[in-house]
Amino acid sequence: MISDGVFFDTLRQGLWVAILVSLPILSVALVVGLVIGLFQALTSIQEMTLTFVPKLAAIIAVFWVTMAFMTQTLVAFFDGHIVPLIAGGA
């Protein structure tokens, strides 16, 4: 039986890994959204595809670049924390 401390520690570490993995994509979406919003405000262009397409392209590019980091982070978390809990609890 897993104690409450181990459960909450694993949950805390899982949330931290989720933040680390999602931070590059969310930050680039924020920056691109702010830049495009500023551009739209300065030029008075209110086109919906102007916000969607560049943001999507930037997110895909950052995802492609950081895919190895995301994979290594998730594998390290599962190998270091989740799998030993499963193996020890079985």
C-alpha positions as CSV (number, residue, x, y, z in Angstrom):
1,M,0.0,0.0,0.0
2,I,1.3,3.4,-1.0
3,S,1.3,6.1,1.7
4,D,-0.2,9.5,1.3
5,G,3.2,11.1,1.3
6,V,4.4,9.1,-1.6
7,F,1.2,9.7,-3.5
8,F,1.3,13.5,-3.0
9,D,5.0,13.6,-3.8
10,T,4.5,11.7,-7.0
11,L,1.5,14.0,-7.9
12,R,3.7,17.1,-7.2
13,Q,6.5,15.7,-9.4
14,G,4.0,14.8,-12.2
15,L,2.6,18.3,-12.2
16,W,6.1,19.8,-12.3
17,V,7.0,17.6,-15.3
18,A,3.7,18.6,-17.0
19,I,4.7,22.3,-16.5
20,L,8.2,21.7,-17.9
21,V,6.9,19.8,-20.9
22,S,4.2,22.4,-21.8
23,L,6.2,25.5,-21.1
24,P,8.0,25.9,-24.5
25,I,4.8,25.5,-26.5
26,L,2.7,27.8,-24.2
27,S,5.4,30.5,-24.1
28,V,5.8,30.6,-27.8
29,A,2.0,30.7,-28.3
30,L,1.9,33.6,-25.8
31,V,4.7,35.6,-27.5
32,V,3.4,35.0,-31.1
33,G,-0.1,35.9,-29.9
34,L,1.1,39.2,-28.4
35,V,3.1,40.1,-31.4
36,I,0.2,39.4,-33.8
37,G,-2.2,41.3,-31.5
38,L,0.1,44.3,-31.4
39,F,0.4,44.1,-35.2
40,Q,-3.3,44.0,-35.6
41,A,-3.8,46.9,-33.3
42,L,-1.3,49.0,-35.1
43,T,-2.6,48.2,-38.6
44,S,-6.3,47.9,-37.8
45,I,-6.4,44.5,-39.6
46,Q,-8.9,42.2,-38.0
47,E,-8.4,38.9,-39.9
48,M,-9.0,35.7,-37.9
49,T,-6.6,33.6,-40.0
50,L,-3.9,36.2,-39.3
51,T,-3.9,35.1,-35.6
52,F,-4.5,31.4,-36.2
53,V,-2.0,30.4,-38.9
54,P,1.2,32.0,-37.6
55,K,0.5,30.8,-34.1
56,L,-0.1,27.3,-35.3
57,A,3.0,27.3,-37.4
58,A,5.1,28.6,-34.4
59,I,3.6,25.9,-32.1
60,I,4.4,23.1,-34.6
61,A,8.0,24.4,-35.1
62,V,8.6,24.6,-31.3
63,F,7.0,21.2,-30.8
64,W,9.3,19.7,-33.5
65,V,12.4,21.4,-32.0
66,T,11.6,20.4,-28.3
67,M,10.2,16.9,-29.0
68,A,13.4,15.2,-27.8
69,F,13.5,17.3,-24.6
70,M,9.8,16.4,-23.9
71,T,10.4,12.7,-24.5
72,Q,13.5,12.6,-22.3
73,T,11.7,14.4,-19.5
74,L,8.7,12.1,-19.6
75,V,10.7,8.9,-19.9
76,A,13.0,10.0,-17.0
77,F,9.9,10.7,-14.9
78,F,8.3,7.4,-15.6
79,D,11.5,5.4,-15.3
80,G,12.5,7.2,-12.1
81,H,9.2,7.5,-10.3
82,I,6.2,5.7,-11.8
83,V,7.7,2.3,-12.8
84,P,9.4,1.7,-9.4
85,L,6.1,2.5,-7.7
86,I,4.3,0.0,-9.9
87,A,7.0,-2.6,-9.5
88,G,7.2,-2.2,-5.8
89,G,3.4,-2.2,-5.3
90,A,2.8,-5.4,-7.3
